[in-house]
């Protein structure tokens, strides 16, 4: 049985915490741990929200980081290889030691939101207990179990998840609303009609999942 864990962790309890504090509007996105090389300590991290120079000043001053290296850029995102200090046991370490895989990890507004896959509940329980022992507080949002003979339905497509994350980050669901649909669409880089449809489909699927209705297979282009 495979277990999918969705959690939130406060940035103040993790590596990069000082960069979070220095760059209030920064956004991090880890590449998944499946792509890590054998000698790689941490997944590569995309960072956005500030010019490259300001990002690197903050990284250089962060005492939780032993070294970093700029790799590439895409539009306003910058990709880095990051090594944390040797005395710091990280969430990434604990996931790997329990044979887990970080599927997605996004950091913004002072917290990390992660989706982590474990082989079974035993590995998940050990991970949770070791995390508490290390002083890292886990806010569990969702646990999904998939039997080996079941395919398991993916809840959201990548574009739907991206649209929801942007909507939450920019205050689209806040009262009063902090950004219009048109402005949010500009941030995501699509038309407001396409964004509206993605948000509608994502909301519908989340609601179906919550009340236990069957969920159709996703169309990954939507």
N, C-alpha and C positions, 0 to 999 in steps of 0.2 A: 504493500500500500504506500502510495506517495502522499505526502502532506505539504500543502502550500500555506505558508504563514505570511500574513500581511500585518506589519507592525509600524509603529512610530517610535523613534528614539530622540531624545533631546540632544541637540548638537553640543551642549555644554558638557556632556558626559562622554564625548567621543574625540577621536583625532580630528584635526582641523577646527577645533572649537574656537581658537583665537582668531582664525580667519573669518569665521561666522560673525564674531563680535566686531571685528574691524570693518567688515564690508556688510553692512546691514541688509542690503538688497541683493546679495549674491545668490546665485543658484548653482548647485552642483548636480551633476548626473554621472554616476559611475557606470562604466561598461560592465556587463555581467561577468561573473567570475569564471565562466566557462572559457572565455577567451584569454585567460591569464597564462603566461608562460611559467615554466617550472621555477625560474629564478626571480619571479616577480612577486613582491611583497603585497602590493595592493592593486586592485583594478585601476586602469587608467581612468581619469576623471575629467569630464568636460566642465568648464567653469564659464559662467556668463554673468552679465550685469554691470561689469566695470571694464575699463581699458586694460590691456595686457600688463602695462607697466604697474598699475595700481594693484592688480591681482598679485603680481610677483613680489611687490613690496610686502604685502600682507603675508604671503606664504613664507617669505624669508624671515619674517619676525615671529612666526608661529613656533612656539617651543615644542609642540607635539610633532613637528615635521623635521626629519634629519636631512632630507634632501628632496629636490624636485627637478624635473626637466621638462621644458616645453617641447611638445611633439608636433602639433599641427593646429590649424584653425579652420573654422567654417563660419562665415558671416561674423557674428559677434560672439561666437563660442571659441574657447581655447582649450586644447587637450593637453593634459599634463600626466607625466609619470611621477608618482609621489611615494616616498618612503617615510614611514613614521619612526619615531625614536624607539630604540631597542627595549627600553623599559616599559613600553606601553603595549598591553595586550588589547588588541582591537576586536571589534565586532566581526570584522572580516576573518581574523584568525579563528575565532570561535566557530563561525559557520563552517569553515574548511575542516577544522578538527572533528566536526560532527558530520563530515561528508555531505554538507549542504551546498547549495548553489544559490548565490544572490542573482535573481533574475532581473530585478530593477532596484535602483537605489537613487532617490532624488532628495537633495537637501535644499531647503529654503525656509525662510521665516523662523530660523533657529531650531530646526528639527530635520531629521532624516525620515523619509517614508520608504520602506523596503518591502519587497516581495521575495521570500526565501523558500526554496524547495528542499525538503528533507526526504530521505528514503522511507522513514516510518516515524511513528509517534515516540519511539524510544530515543532516537536521535534528537527529535524536537524537544523532548522533556529535558534531556541532558544539556542541550544548548541553553534552554531557558534558565535552568538552575545555575549553570556556570556564569551566565550573564549577570544574574542577581548577585552571585558571589563576588564578581568583579566590580560591583557598584554601578552597573549600567541598568537603568530602569526601562523596562519594555512596556509599551502600551499596545496590547494585542487588539487589532481591529478585526481580524478575520482568520479562521482556520478552515481550510477545505481539505477533505480527504478523498482520494481517488483509489479505488481498488485496481489491482493489476489487470482484471478483465474488463475494466471500464475505460472508455476513451477519455472522459472528462471534458467538460465544455469550457472553453476559454471565455471568460466573462466579457471582457472589452477588447476591441481591436487597439492596435497601437495609436492610430489617429484619434479614436474616441478617448483613450486615456490621456493623450496629450492635450486634447481640448478641455477635458475636465480639470486637469492639473493647472492649466493656464487660467481657467475660470476661477478656481479657488485662489490661486496665487494673486491674481489681480483684483480680487474682491467683487467678482461678477455676481456672486450669490449673497453678498453682504447686504445689510439693510441699514442705511440706504445704499443702493448699488454704487460701487466706486468706479465702474467702467462700463461703457455702453457695449452692445453687441458688436457694433461696427468697429469700435476701437480695439476690442478684444480680437476680432478677426484680423485686424492689421498686425497685432502682436504675433498671432499664430501663423499668419502668412497665407490665409485663404479668404474666400468671399464670406460675407456675413450669412448668406443663405446656407453655404456648406457648413459653417460653424454651427448654426442653429440646428441643422439636421443631425450633426454629430452629437451635440449635447442632448438632443431629444432621444436619439437611439441609445446613448449611454445611460441616461436617466431611466429609460424604460427597462433596460437589461438589469440595472441595479435593483430596481423595484421588483422585477420578476424573481430575481435571486433571493431577495429579502423575504418575500411572501411564499416562496416555494413553488412558483409556477415553472413549468418547463421552459428552457431557454434554447432557442434555435442556434445552430452553428453560425459562427460569425462570418461576415463578408469582410476580409481584411483590407479591402479597398475603401471601406466606409468608416 
